[in-house]
Amino acid sequence: LNKYAIPEVVEALKETSTNLLRDTTGGQIYANLILYPKATSQMAKTILSPITHMRNFISAGAFATANGIIPNPAAIKLAYQTLQTPLKGTRKQNAFYRELLELGVTNTNVRQGDYQRLLTDVKFGETMTANSGLRALLKPFSKIKKVSEDLYTAEDDFWKIASWATEHDRIGKAFLRAGIKETDLVRNYKGEMVKFGNTTDFMKNDFLKKEAAHIIKHQIPNYAYVPRGIKELRKLPLGNFVSFPAEIIRTSTNIARRALYEINYTLPNGAKPLARIGYQRLVGMGLTTAAVPVAVTKMAQMIYNVTEDEMEALRRYVADWSKNSTLVPIRTEEGDLKYVDFSHANAYDTIVRPFQTILNEVATGRDDEDGMMDDFMRGMFEATKELGLPFISESIWTEAALDIISRKGRSREGYEIYNQDDLPGTKTDKIIKHILKSQVPFSWEQLKRLDVAIKPRDIIQDRPGPYDEYGQAFELGDEALGF
């Protein structure tokens, strides 16, 4: 159709098919029973979870260090004043925020984009909330949702603004050190020769604004650049936040490409003004993805006297989702081993190998960009196999539903949700609790464990602590640190 029909006809057909799907009974059932709860479960585990807010802020900071950026106090202050939140001291740079918005730097959180698009697909559940009483009941929660979304966006924006300011500053100073003047021609990211521009006030330098924005848009995850095919996967019952791993792959590759570009960028006078920044970028990515996790693990092993054999034994017994993670060991006073899953907060954990390869090759003096990028892509394919799981695994909501419908009361991991011999009332109670768990916000399960660990009484479930309903004990220190 795109090849032979006029664009207007194509758009009309697309709109008609979309409306038809929404208007049919089957379309409404699918939207109400699959897409809407899928979106709300993702929302519950992101913007409505204090734990995920913290993780969002920490991982966004890693995107800055992966680009070799440690923002200076001025950049941090500017970023905070620019944020659009109700917090004291923010919203002081609104005109600047609008400019960054136009440049595509801000308001581009990837995980948030996934569930927001899903809610848009189902018109924010208008068929489920058609009843006026239900709408009135949900109205107070819309304010909580709005504030939570603003904070989630701000956590992402903070690091993007600080990174933009740092890139803007260091590129400008690099050109000045190389003797560039306002009227001198420099090559931009498109390969075009343009005037360098204002050297007394960088904030008025059009070249630097766009160059820094290009780096942030293409080297820090950005929902606007997720391929359309990946975005469309949100409409399937499979996958959780499928755009995020896609963006990790895209931006990681772009960091390597930009670093090599900067190392080899040469002015007509023979100077290489961006070489230092290129090396900083490669080292930053290497430290973020490889050196820091290894150093933290080795330090913990040394402090707690944990041998390599014990680490191998530990890895055999951890949960499936931690099998290939970076594990930080801790030994108790009784000699038992515990661990922290370092990978949980490290967005770049699965791409350690390709960046270590490219760092080694640059260190040996190799400078053929195309050859190194070929090796990098091969390493990326091998090292990111696990990134495919979000695309093909069951979504949070679908998994809970299939535990009941097709797995007959057992989870995907095999633990029992309800017994087939349970009384109908007991079985119904357990099914409802299991389904609701996928929609529960506020990191509820972690709060329950923390509550159980507080002696002598579990307040939330009103039973004596420190044991849960299965007789499992929880230590207050561990649960507080986990939280």
Secondary structure, DSSP 8 states (H G I E B T S, - for coil): -TTTS-HHHHHHHHHHHHHHHHHSHHHHHHIIIIIHHHHHHHHHHTTT-HHHHHHHHHHHHHHHHHTT----HHHHHHHHHH--SSSTT-SS-HHHHHHHHHHT-SS--HHHHHHHHHHHHTGGGTTTT-SHHHHHHHHHHHHHHHHHHHHHHHHHHHHHHHHHHHHHHHHHHHHHHTT--TT-EEE-TTS-EEE---SS-GGG-HHHHHHHHHHHHHHS--GGGS-HHHHHGGGSSB-SSTHHHHHHHHHHHHHHHHHHHHHH---TTS--TTHHHHHHHHHHHHIIIIIHHHHHHHHHHHHHT--HHHHHHHHHHS-GGGTTS-EEEEE-TTS-EEEEEGGGG-TTGGGHHHHHHHHHHHHTT---HHHHHHHHHHHHHHHTGGGGHHHHSB-HHHHHHHHHHTSSSB-TT--BSS-TTS-HHHHHHHHHHHHHHTT--TTHHHHHHHHHHSSSEETTTTEETTB-TTS-B--HHHHHHH-
